[in-house]
Amino acid sequence: MGFYPPRLIKTWLLKKFLASSGYLCLLFIMPISRNLLLPLAALIFFTILFCLPGSAFPKEDWLSEVYFDKWVHIGIFTVLLFLWCRALQINRIAFSIVLILLAIIYGFLIEFIQDRFVANRSWDLGDVVADFVGSVAGALAWYRYKKNRPL
């Protein structure tokens, strides 16, 4: 019985897992994953940003005067909705409404997490309203982009 390095054992286990159950999963996931890579990466990145403690942000007076935080929420949710509409090739208003509702739920969850689990952050209904405005702006930006792009 020989000694195998841990890396070789991990590689062998990964190959066995993919051979047993992974191929079936990869068969369904691979065509979708290319389209969803950018929106998923953006979602993860923005979630990490939302979960940073309040002490990680600058405390400037002029930023609060122009409601900079709300503008950031609007921009983030505009980008997120646009990317998800693009990845899913949304063509109907009903699907856009579903995505907007999912974005609002995500905004509520982020605010809840900030209030309960993140230091120096709190619940702000204004952020949820900004998330809604950004979500609608993202869906409208997608429809405008889709309408004006060349075939």
Steps between C-alpha positions, in 0.01 A plus 500: 500500500657825388483852634309748286534876544183681622470696175488179298234357731289817471530490121401133495198570727393790280524281190293228667236751608474648152487156345222383730266797525668806357460426132124504522505830690756652263289401204221730620709773662765568235282667233340723762813582697664709228202735491469517877867543584506881489173560692595241763845655541342845533246369752775345713718812475219738595388272785852512642498880468163523676631288788804718572490664842402865518848595619641397160335797330614863514314737730472810285228757565452597136425136408201493733375832363466360147362165624799319354398172662165503321663575165735205554202271566323626188813442290568153638145379448484655152811304404373180663159510330650586164748210524233251608259613226781466246607157626146365503401680177184642659239582234181539701395761751376226738848349524645845566252550781605166651866606483417836658313323782796266553731802511279666762506182710880496463508865612289419807727206584811716466350764729401233753851351493654845538276575797550171683847374409721782365676737736418872471223440244127534547165449329403784266170504313646766270751242377218260412321777309827578319536127421150503348576812293827345380324174412240677289774709336696183419198333340424816300864524393483139379188565293651814353823316419310207348283735292793700360760229439560386146373158398 
